[in-house]
Amino acid sequence: MNTITTRLLPESIAEYDWDDFVAAHPDGTLYHTRAWQRIAARAFGHEPYPLFAHEPRGRIRGTLPPLRLQSPLFGPSMVPLPYAT
């Protein structure tokens, strides 16, 4: 049985591994890439939380690129694809 773990993207996993996974996935879009997450974080001042699912040997099986948004009305929240159309 394969074990899959989900966690924050560590420095040991290169950004291109993430983006290669997104590019190869039939449902992957620009909004799923680390570049989009970085742009949105810098432009709007949100904190990125790049989550990924991987097998024990490190093979990426899924990604989720949420940003932590701070709303004066509702407080902090995690938004998976902010500013995506």
GIKAKA-V720170 format. One line per field, one symbol per residue. ss: DSSP state (A for helix, B for strand, O for the rest). psi: psi as a letter, one per 20 degrees, with the letter a starting at -180 (. if undefined). burial: + if it has 16 or more other ideal C-beta (glycine too) atoms within 10 Angstrom, else -. A space follows every 50 residues. Layout:
ss=???
psi=???
burial=???
This chain:
ss=OOOBBBBBOOOOOOAAAAAAAAAAOOOOOAAAOAAAAAAAAAAAOOBBBB BBBBBOOOOBBBBBBBBBBBBOOOBBBBBOOOOOO
psi=ppppqprqorhioqhhgghggghiphjprhiiqhggggghgghikqpqmo qqpqrhjippiqqolqqoqophgibqqpogmqjq.
burial=--------+---+---+++-++--------++++-++--++----+-+++ ++-+-----+--+-+++-+---------+-++---
